[in-house]
Structures are given as structure tokens and as C-alpha cells.
Amino acid sequence: MEIIKSGSTIGIIGGGQLGKMSAESAKRLGYKTHIYCPKDGEPATLVSDKKTIAEYDDVEALKKFSDDVDVITFEFENIPAKSVKLLEETNIVRPNWKVLEISQNRFKEKNFIQDLGIKVAPFSKIENAYDLENAMNNSQASKSIIKTAEMGYDGKGQATLDKNSNFNEIWNNLDTKIAILEEFVPFDAEISVIVARKENSKTSSFPPAKNTHDHGILDISIAPSGLDNSIEEKAQSIAKKISDSLDLIGIIAVEFFVLGNELFVNEIAPRPHNSGHWTMDGCETSQFEQFIRAICGIEFKNTNMIAKKVTMKNLIGDDVNNIEALKKENSIVHLYGKKDVKKGRKMGHINYLEYN
């Protein structure tokens, strides 16, 4: 694996807060960053050494961007896989475009995981309201979730339904050609595991975090999860198996539903993840630093917790205007630098650390 030396430039596709925090970690390790995104003023562009403002399918802009950087990565999945494939022809891309292609399509993702012998919720392909009604009538579950096959995130592009739902209305509201219907898992808890991996198959994982959501958006992550050690170890083992099977170079978050002693993989995300923000203050090394170390091929650092317990609270929408009320002893605020406060928009997060 080619080592990307300190002083080199890391190209990051995407201008959001994950790119911002990755760029800040890169700078602390002695790297420069070049952000590629369609809109100027996005969080990552505020801290990068260079920026390219262009659409994700602008071939000429992508080529110029590639010429200026030493390694390329991405901070979210909703970018064309073919653009990343194009970049791979002339530069090092970590993770590679095939990882992106699998993770950004829910059918490819579910089939990939299922083929590894890992449990997922039963799912069906939906192309119209008739498919939806038929699948619901044949389902053993009383409740299901329909999601767009691509481009959905933070509760967008999905809906919960039961056998009495208005299938035509739900389908029309999705405004998509293809969707996936997943049977609802009556889970006891939701957890996520974050694993960094290098080309030599060396991995480094963080303690699993227990997550709660509000309207499909992550609200709180708590580490350690408080679940039995056997569950945590099993989740970490599955996450490692997925990262190895993808031949991942970078970092991946694997989200699980926990039902008794069973684990069902909900989603994977091959980049830093919201549920790993607690590591910024709660571990010896954050997910963002480990991400940079993975894609540059340099040694991993310890991921041991430095607090007894860490609670990460997302600042969503107007929450950002109530920071003082949300602060507690040993709380650390992280703001993303977004100009406009919008309902459902992640504006920052707070980490609460407990030492006793």
C-alpha cells in the first residue's frame, strides 16, 4: 500500500460537516486538504487549503481536482459512483468506487450483506403502488418501512406503513421509480460499530454506541452501549467481516438492530458517521483521525475511551439556539458553521463526558 506522506494533499469529495472534521484532523496530522463540492460556503470549504466548486459529474473539474491531490476520498454516499470510478483511473481513491456503488444502493447493500451470511430485515423490491400493496399483504410483519433505493438519508425518502395504509398516497409521496420495503424489526436497541481498515487487512474498531433517533434523524449516541459484552463483540466481528469483504481502505460504520441475542444489519456507511462523533472527545483517537490514518496508510492509534461514559447529542435545527440551556458539566460543543438554521438540519453536536 502506498503511504501518503505528511505534507501531501488529500482530496475530499463533499463539503459537509464530516468533510470539515476530517479536514481538521488531516491538518493536525500535517496534511493539506482540497474540498470538491457544488456549493461554496459549505462547512468543509471553510477549513480547507483549496476548494473546487463544481457539480459532481463535471468531468473537466474532476480531472483538474485529481491533478491537484495525492489521494482522494469522500465524506458521504450521494455522489455518482461513475465520477469516483473516473477519478480512480488517474489517482488513488480510498475507499474505491465499488464500495461506494454498493453502499449507495440499498438493494446492492442488502444483497451484499445477506450473501455474507449476515442477517438483515426481510426486504422486497417495489416499483409501483401495486407492488407495495402486494408485498404488505404477503408480509408476516404488521409494520414495514419503505425507502427510496438511493439518495435517502436522515429520515428523508422513507415512510412507515402497515396493512391499512394508503399505498397509492405513500408511493406517490416517495416520488421514485424504485424503492425497497423492509419489514420492521421489533428491536430492543440500535447500535453502531465504526471500524477503520488499511490495505494490509489491519483494522481498528471503536466501542459500539447505542443510538436513539427522532423522526429518522440520529438524536443521541451513548458509549459504551451498556449491552452485554457478547453482543458488542459479535457486532464488532460482523463489522470487521464486512470491511474485509469490501476490501475497504478507510472507515465504515455498521448500524445494527439488536433483538435479544440476534443482530440485524440495518445500513452501512463507508465514511465517518454521526454516531461516531462521541469519539472526538471520548477516545484517545477520534474516528476522523483514524479515517485519515487509514486512507494515508499510516499507523493507527489507540481507540480506548478516556471517559467512563460519553453521550453525544445532536443539535438539530433550533437546538443550536439553545446551546446554553443544553450545556452541562464536562460538555463540549462542536458547531459545523452552517449559515442557515433549518428544521431537521444538523447544526452541530454536544459531547457530555462522565468520568465517575
RAKA-V613433 format. One record per pair of residues at least 24 apart in sequence whose C-alpha atoms are under 7 Angstrom apart, sorted by the first residue. I is the first residue (numbers start at 0). J is the second residue. Records with the same first field share a line. If there is no record, write none. Layout:
I->J ; J
//
This chain:
0->198 ; 296
1->296
2->295 ; 296 ; 297
3->295 ; 296
5->29 ; 30
6->30 ; 31
7->31 ; 69
8->32 ; 33 ; 68 ; 69
9->33 ; 68 ; 69 ; 70 ; 71
10->34 ; 68 ; 70 ; 71 ; 72
11->35 ; 71 ; 72 ; 73 ; 74
12->36 ; 72 ; 73 ; 74
13->73 ; 74 ; 75
14->41 ; 42 ; 43 ; 44
15->41 ; 42 ; 43
16->42 ; 43 ; 335
17->74 ; 271
18->43 ; 74
19->43 ; 46
20->287
21->287
22->46 ; 47
24->287 ; 288
25->288 ; 291
41->337
42->335 ; 336 ; 337
55->79 ; 82
56->82
65->90
74->270
75->270
76->103
77->103 ; 150
93->248 ; 249 ; 294
94->247 ; 248 ; 249
98->245
102->267 ; 268
103->149
104->148 ; 149
105->148 ; 149
106->148
118->262 ; 263 ; 264
119->263 ; 264 ; 265
120->181 ; 182 ; 184 ; 263
121->181 ; 182
122->179 ; 180 ; 181 ; 182
123->179 ; 180 ; 181
124->178 ; 179 ; 180
125->177 ; 178 ; 179 ; 180
126->176 ; 177 ; 178
127->170
128->166 ; 167 ; 170
131->166
132->166
135->162
136->162
140->182 ; 183
142->182 ; 183
143->180 ; 181 ; 182 ; 183
144->180 ; 181 ; 182 ; 183
145->178 ; 179 ; 180 ; 181
146->178 ; 179 ; 180
147->175 ; 177 ; 178 ; 179
148->177 ; 178 ; 179
153->215 ; 216
154->214 ; 215 ; 216
186->256 ; 257 ; 258
187->257 ; 258 ; 259
188->256 ; 257
189->255 ; 256 ; 257
190->254 ; 255 ; 256
191->252 ; 253 ; 254 ; 255 ; 274
192->234 ; 235 ; 238 ; 252 ; 253 ; 254
193->251 ; 252 ; 253 ; 275
194->238 ; 239 ; 250 ; 251 ; 252
195->249 ; 250 ; 251 ; 289 ; 290 ; 293
196->247 ; 248 ; 249 ; 250 ; 293
197->248 ; 249 ; 293 ; 296
198->248
200->243
205->302
207->231
218->312 ; 313
219->310 ; 311 ; 312 ; 313
220->274 ; 310 ; 311 ; 312
221->309 ; 310 ; 311
222->308 ; 309 ; 310
223->308
230->260
248->293 ; 294
249->290 ; 293 ; 294
250->290
276->311
277->309 ; 310 ; 311 ; 350
281->305 ; 306 ; 309
306->352 ; 353 ; 354
307->353 ; 354 ; 355
308->352 ; 353 ; 354
309->350 ; 351 ; 352 ; 353
310->350 ; 351 ; 352
311->348 ; 349 ; 350 ; 351
312->348 ; 349 ; 350
313->345 ; 347 ; 348 ; 349
314->345 ; 346 ; 347 ; 348
315->343 ; 344 ; 345 ; 346
316->340 ; 341 ; 342 ; 343 ; 344 ; 345 ; 346
319->346
//
